[in-house]
C-alpha cells in the first residue's frame, strides 16, 4: 500500500522548496490562489505523491508527553485537527496510568 498524504502548512511554497532540497521531490502540479497562497502543490518523492497546501494554526505546540511521545496538534483551514507525534521512549503502563490520573484530578 502507498499512502499519499495531503498536508496543510503555513508557507506551502517554502515547504515545497524544502521537500525538493531535502528529499529530491519533483513538482508535478501547482494550483495558486489569486492572493498568492497555494491551494495545492503536488510533489512526488519516489512512488509517493505528496500534496501541500497553505494555512494551519498550532493548537498545541510540540512537547514531550507523559506517555513518552513528542506530541503536538494543529488545525487546518477546514477545521480538521491533526495530531502529530514521534515516539521517544517506552513508559511502563502503570506510570502512564498514574500520570493520567494526576493530570485529570
C-alpha positions as CSV (number, residue, x, y, z in Angstrom):
1,X,0.0,0.0,0.0
2,X,1.2,3.5,-0.7
3,X,-0.2,6.4,1.4
4,X,-0.4,9.8,-0.4
5,X,-0.7,12.5,2.3
6,X,-2.2,15.9,1.8
7,X,-0.7,18.3,4.4
8,X,-1.6,21.9,5.2
9,X,1.2,24.1,6.4
10,X,2.0,27.8,6.8
11,X,4.1,28.6,3.7
12,X,3.4,25.8,1.3
13,X,5.8,27.3,-1.3
14,X,8.6,27.3,1.2
15,X,7.7,23.8,2.3
16,X,7.7,22.5,-1.3
17,X,11.1,24.0,-1.8
18,X,12.4,22.3,1.4
19,X,11.0,18.9,0.3
20,X,12.7,19.4,-3.1
21,X,16.0,20.0,-1.4
22,X,15.7,17.5,1.4
23,X,14.1,14.6,-0.4
24,X,14.6,15.2,-4.1
25,X,10.9,15.8,-4.6
26,X,9.7,16.5,-8.1
27,X,6.9,19.1,-8.5
28,X,4.2,17.9,-10.9
29,X,1.4,20.4,-10.4
30,X,0.8,23.7,-8.6
31,X,-2.5,25.5,-8.1
32,X,-2.1,29.1,-6.8
33,X,-4.8,31.4,-5.4
34,X,-5.1,35.0,-6.7
35,X,-3.7,36.3,-3.3
36,X,-0.5,34.3,-3.7
37,X,-1.3,31.3,-1.4
38,X,-1.2,27.8,-2.7
39,X,-4.3,25.6,-2.9
40,X,-2.1,22.6,-3.7
41,X,1.4,21.7,-4.8
42,X,1.7,18.1,-5.9
43,X,5.1,16.6,-5.3
44,X,6.5,13.2,-6.0
45,X,9.0,11.6,-3.7
46,X,9.8,8.1,-5.1
47,X,6.5,6.4,-5.5
48,X,4.7,8.7,-3.0
49,X,2.6,11.7,-4.1
50,X,2.5,14.5,-1.5
51,X,0.0,17.4,-1.7
52,X,1.0,20.5,0.2
53,X,-1.3,23.5,0.8
54,X,-1.1,26.8,2.8
55,X,-2.5,27.5,6.2
56,X,-2.5,25.9,9.6
57,X,-2.8,27.1,13.2
58,X,-0.9,25.4,16.0
59,X,-3.4,24.2,18.7
60,X,-0.9,22.6,20.9
61,X,2.9,23.1,20.5
62,X,5.2,20.1,20.3
63,X,6.2,18.9,23.7
64,X,7.2,15.7,25.4
65,X,4.2,13.8,26.9
66,X,3.8,11.6,30.0
67,X,3.3,8.6,27.7
68,X,6.7,9.0,26.0
69,X,5.9,10.8,22.8
70,X,6.8,14.2,21.3
71,X,3.3,15.4,20.5
72,X,1.6,18.4,19.1
73,X,-1.7,19.4,17.4
74,X,-2.6,21.8,14.6
75,X,-5.8,22.8,13.0
76,X,-6.1,23.2,9.2
77,X,-8.2,25.9,7.5
78,X,-11.1,23.4,7.2
79,X,-11.4,22.8,10.9
80,X,-9.7,19.4,11.0
81,X,-7.4,18.8,14.0
82,X,-4.2,16.9,13.2
83,X,-2.2,15.2,16.0
84,X,1.5,14.7,15.1
85,X,3.8,12.6,17.2
86,X,7.1,10.8,17.4
87,X,7.7,8.1,19.9
88,X,10.7,9.0,22.1
89,X,10.7,6.4,24.9
90,X,8.8,3.5,26.4
91,X,6.9,4.3,29.5
92,X,5.5,1.5,31.7
93,X,1.7,1.3,31.7
94,X,1.4,1.8,35.4
95,X,3.4,5.1,35.1
96,X,1.2,6.3,32.2
97,X,-2.0,5.5,34.2
98,X,-0.7,7.3,37.3
99,X,0.3,10.3,35.3
100,X,-3.1,10.5,33.6
101,X,-4.9,10.1,36.9
102,X,-2.9,13.0,38.3
103,X,-3.5,15.2,35.3
104,X,-7.3,14.7,35.3
105,X,-7.8,15.2,39.1
